[in-house]
Amino acid sequence: MDQNQYANELIGSYFLQQWRHCSKTLTLTPSNPGTESDSTRPDSEYEDEREECPTELDTLNSSGGFSVVGPDKLSVLYPNVNLHGHDVGVVHANCAAPSKRLLYYFEMYVKNAGAKGQIAIGFITSAFKVRRHPGWEANSCGYHGDDGLLYRGRGKGESFGPVCPTGDTKYTTGDTIGGGINYSAQEFFFTKNGVVVGTVYKEVKGPVFPTVAVHSQGEEVTVNFGKDPFVFDIKAYEAEQRANQQEKIEYISIPVDASHGLVRSYLQHYGYEGTLELFDMASKNTTPPISLVPENGFNEEDMYAMSQRRTLRQLIRRGEIDETFAKLREWYPQIVQDDTSSICFLLHAQKFIELIRVGKLEEAVLYGRTEFEKFKRLSEFDDLVKDCSALLAYEQPDRSSVGYVLRESQRELVADAINAIILSTNPHVKDAKCCLQSRLERLLRQLTACFLEKRYLNGGDGEAFQLRRILNSGKKC
């Protein structure tokens, strides 16, 4: 396989996969065709919202007669006199705490401290013995009311805090106690009446269940998993934790012209020649002056065939596929030499889509029969051919399940593929893989990979890199 064939196969296959990704993640909303629904955005954007969250107490796996869970499945009562240290009324949530986020938090209101006030809140694993206070056994952590101490699997309490104004970490009737997890810092934290009492390193690995426990007659608590407003301002606490993260980030030193170079390389990579000229013109007034020296990782290779790439992108964005083929045959005949290549398939499919767009159905049928016939023997195109052909079955194809191919984003995908394959013809390019994305996009992928690696090292806990959240944060730089 020569270099041109390798590049065509590599780049074509990549953009076919991008198309398939779009078909899975983009749908049309009936009220606003052509828009992306929240439920179908890429997993990394709303992963925390898709996790199952605790909503009530688990009545099947509780400690039996030592605790009575109310009909609401949010209240717990210790009805009898305890005879032994292991006669604890322990009840955990109906599912584990969600972990693909920055924080998780729940609260417990002490309705009655009972005879001894031996109440606890904390987190346990699924293997925990549910007749022991959280924190008394390994792989658990609990904040106890009778002594105000923290227990974390050692059978002996330890002081933490107090941060609360009263200086008293014990709690009793009328107090609201909260338990939370800071996945970024790998810490448990506990609150009393809306104030953080203290934090402790999260030694427990794997999924953990929010848990409450009662241990003397008359003790009664109710649990809030977020259905009602919390006493503790969890939103403010989350904002504070993100601000702490941001402060650390802002102390990291980067070259003063790095952002300029990234934007410039992005415009170069995708052939936005006019925008690049305006950008460079505006940059002449930048203080300090911008350096474009190669050691920053930015060079002029992406300037290759800029004018031709711009022209082809404009043609594809206007739906002029015949003209696109004509220009490619004139400028880069090697790209369209094999009419059954992935790149040619993308162009033929887009031509078919454009005919559907303007209502030329008979012409689309004839074109599809002629061109798609070439790809029937090649299984890697089968699903995409079906998506295109299915457009013919609908009176309003833009509102159908395959209407995503009529979006502008599909034109952009084809334009990006042509842009990448032309960049790969540059004799100075050593590996066609570097033509797939701009440096800015590679940086964002690297950031995502770093966040996911951090999550892996934290036992699966924590967020992925969420660009949408950062862009919507409203932070001015």
C-alpha beads as a LAMMPS data file, in Angstrom:
LAMMPS data file: protein, C-alpha beads

477 atoms
476 bonds

1 atom types
1 bond types

-500.0 500.0 xlo xhi
-500.0 500.0 ylo yhi
-500.0 500.0 zlo zhi

Masses

1 110.0

Atoms # bond

1 1 1 0.000 0.000 0.000
2 1 1 1.514 3.338 -1.042
3 1 1 1.352 6.489 1.070
4 1 1 -1.633 7.956 -0.803
5 1 1 -3.672 4.770 -0.347
6 1 1 -2.714 4.606 3.343
7 1 1 -3.767 8.217 3.919
8 1 1 -7.025 7.775 2.028
9 1 1 -7.922 4.647 3.997
10 1 1 -6.899 6.094 7.372
11 1 1 -8.645 9.429 6.954
12 1 1 -11.693 7.974 5.215
13 1 1 -12.214 5.371 7.944
14 1 1 -11.840 8.010 10.656
15 1 1 -14.549 10.243 9.211
16 1 1 -16.867 7.308 8.566
17 1 1 -16.604 6.556 12.290
18 1 1 -17.309 10.220 13.039
19 1 1 -20.458 9.907 10.936
20 1 1 -21.528 6.820 12.872
21 1 1 -20.886 8.644 16.137
22 1 1 -23.171 11.459 14.977
23 1 1 -25.890 8.972 14.052
24 1 1 -25.840 7.625 17.616
25 1 1 -25.585 10.895 19.533
26 1 1 -27.697 13.326 17.500
27 1 1 -31.477 13.207 17.146
28 1 1 -34.120 15.651 15.995
29 1 1 -36.506 17.192 18.506
30 1 1 -39.990 17.407 16.996
31 1 1 -40.496 21.020 18.039
32 1 1 -37.184 22.198 16.688
33 1 1 -35.735 20.004 13.920
34 1 1 -32.033 20.321 13.427
35 1 1 -31.219 20.831 17.080
36 1 1 -29.476 18.522 19.478
37 1 1 -31.498 17.096 22.330
38 1 1 -30.056 17.045 25.842
39 1 1 -30.683 13.303 26.115
40 1 1 -28.423 12.498 23.159
41 1 1 -25.362 14.619 23.759
42 1 1 -22.040 12.783 23.986
43 1 1 -21.625 10.770 27.187
44 1 1 -18.819 12.917 28.572
45 1 1 -21.012 16.027 28.637
46 1 1 -23.728 14.835 31.013
47 1 1 -22.298 11.645 32.440
48 1 1 -23.046 12.677 36.031
49 1 1 -26.745 13.242 35.210
50 1 1 -27.059 9.770 33.707
51 1 1 -25.869 7.988 36.818
52 1 1 -28.469 6.471 39.095
53 1 1 -28.808 8.510 42.273
54 1 1 -30.091 7.460 45.701
55 1 1 -33.745 8.381 46.213
56 1 1 -34.811 6.389 49.290
57 1 1 -33.647 3.900 51.910
58 1 1 -33.183 0.226 51.096
59 1 1 -35.746 -1.677 53.150
60 1 1 -34.630 -5.136 51.982
61 1 1 -31.022 -4.979 53.139
62 1 1 -31.481 -3.235 56.488
63 1 1 -30.649 -4.631 59.918
64 1 1 -34.078 -6.117 60.506
65 1 1 -35.849 -5.586 63.819
66 1 1 -33.289 -3.123 65.100
67 1 1 -34.599 -0.455 62.732
68 1 1 -38.042 0.355 61.433
69 1 1 -38.139 2.206 58.139
70 1 1 -41.193 4.393 57.694
71 1 1 -43.637 4.097 54.779
72 1 1 -41.940 7.079 53.120
73 1 1 -38.699 5.050 53.000
74 1 1 -36.880 8.129 54.268
75 1 1 -37.313 7.783 58.041
76 1 1 -35.754 5.311 60.498
77 1 1 -36.760 4.502 64.093
78 1 1 -34.992 2.325 66.692
79 1 1 -37.955 0.703 68.513
80 1 1 -36.355 -1.413 71.250
81 1 1 -33.710 -1.391 73.948
82 1 1 -30.374 -2.485 72.532
83 1 1 -28.808 -5.477 74.283
84 1 1 -25.504 -5.748 72.407
85 1 1 -23.010 -3.534 70.658
86 1 1 -23.848 -5.109 67.340
87 1 1 -27.587 -4.494 67.649
88 1 1 -27.340 -1.387 65.483
89 1 1 -30.177 -0.299 63.214
90 1 1 -28.289 0.363 60.002
91 1 1 -29.989 1.345 56.741
92 1 1 -28.281 2.446 53.533
93 1 1 -29.590 4.067 50.368
94 1 1 -31.231 2.140 47.552
95 1 1 -28.159 2.582 45.348
96 1 1 -24.545 3.685 45.585
97 1 1 -23.558 7.335 45.546
98 1 1 -22.945 8.579 41.977
99 1 1 -19.226 9.009 41.393
100 1 1 -18.710 10.621 37.955
101 1 1 -18.981 14.144 39.340
102 1 1 -17.161 16.583 41.592
103 1 1 -19.326 16.148 44.713
104 1 1 -22.055 14.001 46.203
105 1 1 -24.030 14.970 49.328
106 1 1 -27.041 13.939 51.439
107 1 1 -28.476 14.972 54.829
108 1 1 -30.072 13.453 57.925
109 1 1 -32.410 15.293 60.316
110 1 1 -32.351 14.057 63.929
111 1 1 -36.033 13.987 64.870
112 1 1 -35.348 12.328 68.210
113 1 1 -31.982 11.524 69.818
114 1 1 -33.639 8.788 71.914
115 1 1 -32.134 7.327 75.065
116 1 1 -28.433 7.653 74.239
117 1 1 -28.102 9.638 70.996
118 1 1 -26.053 6.892 69.386
119 1 1 -26.824 8.033 65.866
120 1 1 -24.414 7.947 62.931
121 1 1 -24.185 9.057 59.326
122 1 1 -21.624 7.890 56.793
123 1 1 -20.733 5.671 53.880
124 1 1 -20.285 1.908 53.576
125 1 1 -19.527 -0.625 50.842
126 1 1 -21.916 -3.386 49.747
127 1 1 -19.943 -5.939 51.814
128 1 1 -20.491 -4.072 55.097
129 1 1 -22.167 -5.879 58.013
130 1 1 -25.451 -4.033 58.496
131 1 1 -25.524 -4.529 62.279
132 1 1 -22.498 -2.350 62.942
133 1 1 -22.181 1.422 62.976
134 1 1 -20.589 2.912 59.864
135 1 1 -16.926 3.389 60.709
136 1 1 -16.698 0.434 63.080
137 1 1 -15.746 -1.961 60.281
138 1 1 -13.205 -1.758 57.489
139 1 1 -14.243 -0.040 54.258
140 1 1 -16.624 2.333 55.996
141 1 1 -16.626 5.838 57.432
142 1 1 -19.040 7.378 59.928
143 1 1 -19.662 10.559 61.905
144 1 1 -21.247 9.698 65.296
145 1 1 -23.538 11.945 67.312
146 1 1 -23.031 10.771 70.888
147 1 1 -19.321 11.635 70.988
148 1 1 -18.956 13.845 67.904
149 1 1 -16.081 11.697 66.637
150 1 1 -15.184 10.342 63.226
151 1 1 -14.810 6.590 62.759
152 1 1 -13.124 5.140 59.716
153 1 1 -12.798 1.391 60.040
154 1 1 -10.532 1.239 63.079
155 1 1 -13.101 0.841 65.848
156 1 1 -11.793 3.952 67.569
157 1 1 -13.086 7.459 67.086
158 1 1 -10.934 10.465 66.298
159 1 1 -11.512 14.180 66.510
160 1 1 -11.933 16.190 63.350
161 1 1 -12.902 19.819 63.099
162 1 1 -14.531 21.526 64.733
163 1 1 -15.164 24.189 62.161
164 1 1 -18.716 24.824 63.337
165 1 1 -19.211 28.105 65.292
166 1 1 -20.252 26.387 68.531
167 1 1 -17.089 24.293 68.572
168 1 1 -19.187 21.239 69.453
169 1 1 -19.175 18.343 66.992
170 1 1 -21.739 16.276 68.936
171 1 1 -25.273 16.332 67.592
172 1 1 -28.725 15.632 69.011
173 1 1 -32.454 16.256 68.545
174 1 1 -33.153 19.055 66.064
175 1 1 -29.775 18.962 64.330
176 1 1 -29.325 18.392 60.621
177 1 1 -26.208 16.420 59.747
178 1 1 -24.796 15.940 56.270
179 1 1 -22.372 13.543 54.653
180 1 1 -20.608 14.176 51.377
181 1 1 -17.840 13.055 49.048
182 1 1 -15.415 15.369 47.288
183 1 1 -14.192 13.140 44.460
184 1 1 -11.602 15.597 43.213
185 1 1 -9.886 15.859 46.600
186 1 1 -10.715 12.209 47.449
187 1 1 -12.255 13.250 50.762
188 1 1 -15.353 12.576 52.829
189 1 1 -16.784 15.688 54.442
190 1 1 -19.470 16.091 57.090
191 1 1 -21.657 19.034 58.072
192 1 1 -23.685 20.114 61.084
193 1 1 -26.574 22.539 60.679
194 1 1 -25.266 23.876 57.388
195 1 1 -21.598 24.222 58.354
196 1 1 -18.717 21.919 57.442
197 1 1 -17.441 20.115 60.541
198 1 1 -14.411 18.537 58.912
199 1 1 -12.964 16.450 56.118
200 1 1 -11.048 13.190 55.996
201 1 1 -9.214 11.278 53.279
202 1 1 -11.443 8.802 51.450
203 1 1 -9.687 5.506 52.116
204 1 1 -12.696 3.455 51.013
205 1 1 -12.403 2.381 47.371
206 1 1 -15.151 1.443 44.980
207 1 1 -18.879 2.265 45.163
208 1 1 -20.123 3.465 48.555
209 1 1 -23.655 3.744 49.896
210 1 1 -24.987 6.733 51.885
211 1 1 -25.891 5.264 55.277
212 1 1 -27.581 6.195 58.565
213 1 1 -27.646 4.252 61.825
214 1 1 -29.586 4.350 65.123
215 1 1 -28.669 2.437 68.293
216 1 1 -30.850 3.279 71.284
217 1 1 -34.558 3.244 72.004
218 1 1 -36.582 6.073 70.515
219 1 1 -33.899 7.334 68.158
220 1 1 -35.486 8.566 64.950
221 1 1 -34.018 10.269 61.887
222 1 1 -35.247 11.315 58.455
223 1 1 -33.059 11.364 55.360
224 1 1 -32.969 13.857 52.493
225 1 1 -31.350 12.648 49.279
226 1 1 -31.991 15.931 47.513
227 1 1 -35.738 15.901 46.988
228 1 1 -35.999 18.820 49.413
229 1 1 -33.557 21.752 49.728
230 1 1 -30.513 21.005 51.847
231 1 1 -29.689 22.999 54.973
232 1 1 -26.074 23.056 53.782
233 1 1 -25.463 25.207 50.695
234 1 1 -23.991 22.479 48.524
235 1 1 -24.015 24.692 45.404
236 1 1 -21.871 27.312 47.120
237 1 1 -19.547 24.606 48.420
238 1 1 -19.171 23.167 44.922
239 1 1 -18.449 26.635 43.541
240 1 1 -15.798 27.092 46.234
241 1 1 -14.157 23.764 45.358
242 1 1 -14.123 24.631 41.650
243 1 1 -12.637 28.029 42.492
244 1 1 -9.867 26.287 44.424
245 1 1 -9.173 24.095 41.393
246 1 1 -9.167 27.136 39.123
247 1 1 -6.749 28.992 41.398
248 1 1 -4.268 26.132 41.144
249 1 1 -4.656 26.086 37.363
250 1 1 -4.066 29.822 37.071
251 1 1 -0.697 29.491 38.785
252 1 1 0.535 27.188 36.019
253 1 1 2.840 29.070 33.699
254 1 1 2.340 28.821 29.914
255 1 1 3.918 30.811 27.060
256 1 1 2.226 34.181 26.597
257 1 1 1.493 33.460 22.936
258 1 1 0.258 29.882 23.365
259 1 1 -3.451 30.684 22.977
260 1 1 -2.751 32.819 19.919
261 1 1 -0.782 29.996 18.340
262 1 1 -3.540 27.470 19.038
263 1 1 -6.226 29.652 17.465
264 1 1 -4.020 30.428 14.497
265 1 1 -3.185 26.767 13.901
266 1 1 -6.906 25.906 14.088
267 1 1 -7.740 28.455 11.381
268 1 1 -4.842 27.174 9.279
269 1 1 -5.797 23.536 9.695
270 1 1 -9.361 24.012 8.480
271 1 1 -8.529 26.439 5.703
272 1 1 -10.297 29.523 7.054
273 1 1 -8.056 31.789 5.015
274 1 1 -10.095 35.000 5.255
275 1 1 -10.541 34.686 9.006
276 1 1 -6.836 33.948 9.391
277 1 1 -5.897 37.119 7.518
278 1 1 -8.143 39.209 9.770
279 1 1 -6.811 37.425 12.847
280 1 1 -3.189 38.106 11.852
281 1 1 -4.024 41.719 11.069
282 1 1 -5.588 42.221 14.493
283 1 1 -2.643 40.451 16.141
284 1 1 -0.207 43.081 14.868
285 1 1 -1.529 45.384 17.587
286 1 1 -1.164 42.751 20.310
287 1 1 1.001 43.620 23.301
288 1 1 3.327 41.884 24.001
289 1 1 4.131 41.037 20.376
290 1 1 3.177 37.544 19.238
291 1 1 5.939 35.126 18.378
292 1 1 5.325 32.435 15.763
293 1 1 8.631 30.622 16.190
294 1 1 8.625 26.840 15.675
295 1 1 9.731 25.993 19.218
296 1 1 6.219 26.680 20.488
297 1 1 5.028 23.799 18.363
298 1 1 3.394 25.912 15.666
299 1 1 4.746 26.046 12.139
300 1 1 3.481 26.970 8.705
301 1 1 2.796 23.429 7.453
302 1 1 -0.940 23.981 7.906
303 1 1 -0.704 26.811 5.373
304 1 1 -0.310 24.108 2.704
305 1 1 -2.911 24.451 -0.109
306 1 1 -4.825 26.975 1.992
307 1 1 -6.635 28.611 -0.934
308 1 1 -7.675 25.289 -2.488
309 1 1 -8.861 23.884 0.822
310 1 1 -10.902 27.034 1.447
311 1 1 -12.538 26.777 -1.988
312 1 1 -13.456 23.119 -1.522
313 1 1 -14.886 23.763 1.941
314 1 1 -17.067 26.560 0.559
315 1 1 -18.334 24.324 -2.240
316 1 1 -19.250 21.507 0.135
317 1 1 -20.931 23.884 2.572
318 1 1 -23.086 25.141 -0.306
319 1 1 -23.931 21.573 -1.310
320 1 1 -22.130 21.819 -4.656
321 1 1 -20.733 18.299 -4.765
322 1 1 -20.354 18.013 -8.564
323 1 1 -18.157 21.100 -8.499
324 1 1 -16.203 19.601 -5.616
325 1 1 -15.514 16.449 -7.625
326 1 1 -14.446 18.570 -10.599
327 1 1 -11.960 20.597 -8.540
328 1 1 -10.526 17.453 -6.926
329 1 1 -10.023 15.811 -10.315
330 1 1 -8.227 18.939 -11.474
331 1 1 -6.084 19.577 -8.378
332 1 1 -5.762 16.188 -6.616
333 1 1 -6.742 13.389 -9.014
334 1 1 -5.067 10.784 -6.769
335 1 1 -7.705 11.426 -4.083
336 1 1 -10.667 10.449 -6.292
337 1 1 -8.850 7.916 -8.447
338 1 1 -10.405 4.990 -6.561
339 1 1 -14.144 5.625 -6.830
340 1 1 -14.879 3.020 -4.127
341 1 1 -12.719 4.683 -1.469
342 1 1 -14.152 6.007 1.789
343 1 1 -13.507 9.590 0.684
344 1 1 -15.447 9.066 -2.553
345 1 1 -18.248 7.399 -0.620
346 1 1 -18.556 10.466 1.629
347 1 1 -18.844 12.701 -1.432
348 1 1 -21.312 10.441 -3.266
349 1 1 -23.452 10.142 -0.141
350 1 1 -23.427 13.914 0.273
351 1 1 -24.507 14.353 -3.353
352 1 1 -27.450 11.999 -2.697
353 1 1 -28.312 13.929 0.486
354 1 1 -28.235 17.260 -1.382
355 1 1 -30.698 15.924 -3.975
356 1 1 -33.055 14.898 -1.164
357 1 1 -32.613 18.311 0.449
358 1 1 -33.927 20.139 -2.629
359 1 1 -36.714 17.627 -3.310
360 1 1 -35.243 15.974 -6.426
361 1 1 -36.336 12.501 -5.348
362 1 1 -36.363 10.782 -8.739
363 1 1 -32.889 12.071 -9.512
364 1 1 -31.763 10.943 -6.031
365 1 1 -33.106 7.413 -6.698
366 1 1 -31.252 7.166 -10.001
367 1 1 -28.058 8.565 -8.481
368 1 1 -28.274 6.224 -5.514
369 1 1 -28.798 3.167 -7.687
370 1 1 -25.760 4.041 -9.773
371 1 1 -23.318 5.161 -7.084
372 1 1 -24.349 3.135 -4.040
373 1 1 -24.252 -0.047 -6.106
374 1 1 -20.443 0.238 -6.045
375 1 1 -20.435 0.012 -2.241
376 1 1 -22.929 -2.819 -1.740
377 1 1 -20.168 -5.403 -1.751
378 1 1 -18.269 -3.477 0.930
379 1 1 -19.789 -4.117 4.357
380 1 1 -18.141 -1.100 6.019
381 1 1 -20.538 1.217 4.165
382 1 1 -23.747 -0.782 4.574
383 1 1 -25.238 1.006 7.605
384 1 1 -24.514 4.469 6.204
385 1 1 -25.997 3.599 2.812
386 1 1 -29.150 2.485 4.643
387 1 1 -29.334 5.776 6.564
388 1 1 -29.092 7.751 3.342
389 1 1 -31.582 5.555 1.458
390 1 1 -34.064 5.742 4.331
391 1 1 -34.534 9.453 3.634
392 1 1 -36.708 8.455 0.666
393 1 1 -39.257 6.830 2.967
394 1 1 -40.334 10.042 4.711
395 1 1 -42.507 12.938 3.589
396 1 1 -40.529 15.158 5.959
397 1 1 -37.074 13.529 6.024
398 1 1 -35.600 16.332 8.153
399 1 1 -37.915 15.270 11.000
400 1 1 -37.143 11.569 10.689
401 1 1 -34.785 9.358 12.646
402 1 1 -32.199 9.732 9.852
403 1 1 -32.749 13.444 9.423
404 1 1 -29.405 14.151 11.091
405 1 1 -27.697 13.732 7.684
406 1 1 -29.540 16.845 6.439
407 1 1 -27.888 19.031 9.048
408 1 1 -25.103 21.470 8.330
409 1 1 -22.915 19.360 10.585
410 1 1 -22.946 16.582 7.968
411 1 1 -21.625 18.992 5.328
412 1 1 -18.935 20.083 7.785
413 1 1 -17.942 16.465 8.393
414 1 1 -17.449 15.877 4.654
415 1 1 -15.587 19.176 4.317
416 1 1 -13.306 18.210 7.210
417 1 1 -12.574 14.863 5.540
418 1 1 -11.604 16.531 2.259
419 1 1 -9.540 19.090 4.150
420 1 1 -7.660 16.325 5.991
421 1 1 -6.968 14.254 2.876
422 1 1 -5.540 17.291 1.064
423 1 1 -3.296 18.101 4.033
424 1 1 -2.001 14.533 3.866
425 1 1 -0.703 15.167 0.313
426 1 1 1.821 17.653 1.690
427 1 1 5.239 16.034 1.030
428 1 1 6.449 17.312 4.422
429 1 1 3.769 15.367 6.319
430 1 1 5.308 12.209 7.791
431 1 1 2.129 10.668 9.234
432 1 1 -1.411 11.230 7.937
433 1 1 -2.768 10.910 11.493
434 1 1 -1.630 14.447 12.265
435 1 1 -4.001 15.715 9.543
436 1 1 -7.134 14.433 11.287
437 1 1 -7.450 17.210 13.860
438 1 1 -6.005 20.593 14.615
439 1 1 -3.568 21.063 17.496
440 1 1 -6.315 22.707 19.529
441 1 1 -8.515 19.627 19.207
442 1 1 -5.623 17.359 20.121
443 1 1 -5.055 19.462 23.228
444 1 1 -8.707 19.086 24.263
445 1 1 -8.489 15.326 23.744
446 1 1 -5.352 15.248 25.862
447 1 1 -7.111 17.156 28.641
448 1 1 -9.956 14.639 28.518
449 1 1 -7.481 11.764 28.647
450 1 1 -5.743 13.309 31.681
451 1 1 -9.026 13.708 33.557
452 1 1 -9.998 10.131 32.771
453 1 1 -6.592 8.887 33.905
454 1 1 -7.011 10.808 37.162
455 1 1 -10.422 9.177 37.570
456 1 1 -8.874 5.761 36.970
457 1 1 -6.181 6.393 39.607
458 1 1 -8.934 7.481 42.026
459 1 1 -10.667 4.135 41.675
460 1 1 -13.187 5.340 39.099
461 1 1 -14.248 8.447 41.042
462 1 1 -14.442 11.934 39.582
463 1 1 -15.390 13.960 36.545
464 1 1 -14.269 13.791 32.974
465 1 1 -13.149 16.973 31.238
466 1 1 -16.342 18.853 30.338
467 1 1 -15.694 21.627 27.843
468 1 1 -19.351 22.646 27.720
469 1 1 -19.395 23.329 31.466
470 1 1 -16.259 25.454 31.221
471 1 1 -17.618 27.450 28.285
472 1 1 -20.898 28.009 30.106
473 1 1 -19.292 28.922 33.413
474 1 1 -19.365 32.631 32.593
475 1 1 -15.857 33.134 33.948
476 1 1 -14.177 36.109 32.353
477 1 1 -10.475 35.868 31.671

Bonds

1 1 1 2
2 1 2 3
3 1 3 4
4 1 4 5
5 1 5 6
6 1 6 7
7 1 7 8
8 1 8 9
9 1 9 10
10 1 10 11
11 1 11 12
12 1 12 13
13 1 13 14
14 1 14 15
15 1 15 16
16 1 16 17
17 1 17 18
18 1 18 19
19 1 19 20
20 1 20 21
21 1 21 22
22 1 22 23
23 1 23 24
24 1 24 25
25 1 25 26
26 1 26 27
27 1 27 28
28 1 28 29
29 1 29 30
30 1 30 31
31 1 31 32
32 1 32 33
33 1 33 34
34 1 34 35
35 1 35 36
36 1 36 37
37 1 37 38
38 1 38 39
39 1 39 40
40 1 40 41
41 1 41 42
42 1 42 43
43 1 43 44
44 1 44 45
45 1 45 46
46 1 46 47
47 1 47 48
48 1 48 49
49 1 49 50
50 1 50 51
51 1 51 52
52 1 52 53
53 1 53 54
54 1 54 55
55 1 55 56
56 1 56 57
57 1 57 58
58 1 58 59
59 1 59 60
60 1 60 61
61 1 61 62
62 1 62 63
63 1 63 64
64 1 64 65
65 1 65 66
66 1 66 67
67 1 67 68
68 1 68 69
69 1 69 70
70 1 70 71
71 1 71 72
72 1 72 73
73 1 73 74
74 1 74 75
75 1 75 76
76 1 76 77
77 1 77 78
78 1 78 79
79 1 79 80
80 1 80 81
81 1 81 82
82 1 82 83
83 1 83 84
84 1 84 85
85 1 85 86
86 1 86 87
87 1 87 88
88 1 88 89
89 1 89 90
90 1 90 91
91 1 91 92
92 1 92 93
93 1 93 94
94 1 94 95
95 1 95 96
96 1 96 97
97 1 97 98
98 1 98 99
99 1 99 100
100 1 100 101
101 1 101 102
102 1 102 103
103 1 103 104
104 1 104 105
105 1 105 106
106 1 106 107
107 1 107 108
108 1 108 109
109 1 109 110
110 1 110 111
111 1 111 112
112 1 112 113
113 1 113 114
114 1 114 115
115 1 115 116
116 1 116 117
117 1 117 118
118 1 118 119
119 1 119 120
120 1 120 121
121 1 121 122
122 1 122 123
123 1 123 124
124 1 124 125
125 1 125 126
126 1 126 127
127 1 127 128
128 1 128 129
129 1 129 130
130 1 130 131
131 1 131 132
132 1 132 133
133 1 133 134
134 1 134 135
135 1 135 136
136 1 136 137
137 1 137 138
138 1 138 139
139 1 139 140
140 1 140 141
141 1 141 142
142 1 142 143
143 1 143 144
144 1 144 145
145 1 145 146
146 1 146 147
147 1 147 148
148 1 148 149
149 1 149 150
150 1 150 151
151 1 151 152
152 1 152 153
153 1 153 154
154 1 154 155
155 1 155 156
156 1 156 157
157 1 157 158
158 1 158 159
159 1 159 160
160 1 160 161
161 1 161 162
162 1 162 163
163 1 163 164
164 1 164 165
165 1 165 166
166 1 166 167
167 1 167 168
168 1 168 169
169 1 169 170
170 1 170 171
171 1 171 172
172 1 172 173
173 1 173 174
174 1 174 175
175 1 175 176
176 1 176 177
177 1 177 178
178 1 178 179
179 1 179 180
180 1 180 181
181 1 181 182
182 1 182 183
183 1 183 184
184 1 184 185
185 1 185 186
186 1 186 187
187 1 187 188
188 1 188 189
189 1 189 190
190 1 190 191
191 1 191 192
192 1 192 193
193 1 193 194
194 1 194 195
195 1 195 196
196 1 196 197
197 1 197 198
198 1 198 199
199 1 199 200
200 1 200 201
201 1 201 202
202 1 202 203
203 1 203 204
204 1 204 205
205 1 205 206
206 1 206 207
207 1 207 208
208 1 208 209
209 1 209 210
210 1 210 211
211 1 211 212
212 1 212 213
213 1 213 214
214 1 214 215
215 1 215 216
216 1 216 217
217 1 217 218
218 1 218 219
219 1 219 220
220 1 220 221
221 1 221 222
222 1 222 223
223 1 223 224
224 1 224 225
225 1 225 226
226 1 226 227
227 1 227 228
228 1 228 229
229 1 229 230
230 1 230 231
231 1 231 232
232 1 232 233
233 1 233 234
234 1 234 235
235 1 235 236
236 1 236 237
237 1 237 238
238 1 238 239
239 1 239 240
240 1 240 241
241 1 241 242
242 1 242 243
243 1 243 244
244 1 244 245
245 1 245 246
246 1 246 247
247 1 247 248
248 1 248 249
249 1 249 250
250 1 250 251
251 1 251 252
252 1 252 253
253 1 253 254
254 1 254 255
255 1 255 256
256 1 256 257
257 1 257 258
258 1 258 259
259 1 259 260
260 1 260 261
261 1 261 262
262 1 262 263
263 1 263 264
264 1 264 265
265 1 265 266
266 1 266 267
267 1 267 268
268 1 268 269
269 1 269 270
270 1 270 271
271 1 271 272
272 1 272 273
273 1 273 274
274 1 274 275
275 1 275 276
276 1 276 277
277 1 277 278
278 1 278 279
279 1 279 280
280 1 280 281
281 1 281 282
282 1 282 283
283 1 283 284
284 1 284 285
285 1 285 286
286 1 286 287
287 1 287 288
288 1 288 289
289 1 289 290
290 1 290 291
291 1 291 292
292 1 292 293
293 1 293 294
294 1 294 295
295 1 295 296
296 1 296 297
297 1 297 298
298 1 298 299
299 1 299 300
300 1 300 301
301 1 301 302
302 1 302 303
303 1 303 304
304 1 304 305
305 1 305 306
306 1 306 307
307 1 307 308
308 1 308 309
309 1 309 310
310 1 310 311
311 1 311 312
312 1 312 313
313 1 313 314
314 1 314 315
315 1 315 316
316 1 316 317
317 1 317 318
318 1 318 319
319 1 319 320
320 1 320 321
321 1 321 322
322 1 322 323
323 1 323 324
324 1 324 325
325 1 325 326
326 1 326 327
327 1 327 328
328 1 328 329
329 1 329 330
330 1 330 331
331 1 331 332
332 1 332 333
333 1 333 334
334 1 334 335
335 1 335 336
336 1 336 337
337 1 337 338
338 1 338 339
339 1 339 340
340 1 340 341
341 1 341 342
342 1 342 343
343 1 343 344
344 1 344 345
345 1 345 346
346 1 346 347
347 1 347 348
348 1 348 349
349 1 349 350
350 1 350 351
351 1 351 352
352 1 352 353
353 1 353 354
354 1 354 355
355 1 355 356
356 1 356 357
357 1 357 358
358 1 358 359
359 1 359 360
360 1 360 361
361 1 361 362
362 1 362 363
363 1 363 364
364 1 364 365
365 1 365 366
366 1 366 367
367 1 367 368
368 1 368 369
369 1 369 370
370 1 370 371
371 1 371 372
372 1 372 373
373 1 373 374
374 1 374 375
375 1 375 376
376 1 376 377
377 1 377 378
378 1 378 379
379 1 379 380
380 1 380 381
381 1 381 382
382 1 382 383
383 1 383 384
384 1 384 385
385 1 385 386
386 1 386 387
387 1 387 388
388 1 388 389
389 1 389 390
390 1 390 391
391 1 391 392
392 1 392 393
393 1 393 394
394 1 394 395
395 1 395 396
396 1 396 397
397 1 397 398
398 1 398 399
399 1 399 400
400 1 400 401
401 1 401 402
402 1 402 403
403 1 403 404
404 1 404 405
405 1 405 406
406 1 406 407
407 1 407 408
408 1 408 409
409 1 409 410
410 1 410 411
411 1 411 412
412 1 412 413
413 1 413 414
414 1 414 415
415 1 415 416
416 1 416 417
417 1 417 418
418 1 418 419
419 1 419 420
420 1 420 421
421 1 421 422
422 1 422 423
423 1 423 424
424 1 424 425
425 1 425 426
426 1 426 427
427 1 427 428
428 1 428 429
429 1 429 430
430 1 430 431
431 1 431 432
432 1 432 433
433 1 433 434
434 1 434 435
435 1 435 436
436 1 436 437
437 1 437 438
438 1 438 439
439 1 439 440
440 1 440 441
441 1 441 442
442 1 442 443
443 1 443 444
444 1 444 445
445 1 445 446
446 1 446 447
447 1 447 448
448 1 448 449
449 1 449 450
450 1 450 451
451 1 451 452
452 1 452 453
453 1 453 454
454 1 454 455
455 1 455 456
456 1 456 457
457 1 457 458
458 1 458 459
459 1 459 460
460 1 460 461
461 1 461 462
462 1 462 463
463 1 463 464
464 1 464 465
465 1 465 466
466 1 466 467
467 1 467 468
468 1 468 469
469 1 469 470
470 1 470 471
471 1 471 472
472 1 472 473
473 1 473 474
474 1 474 475
475 1 475 476
476 1 476 477
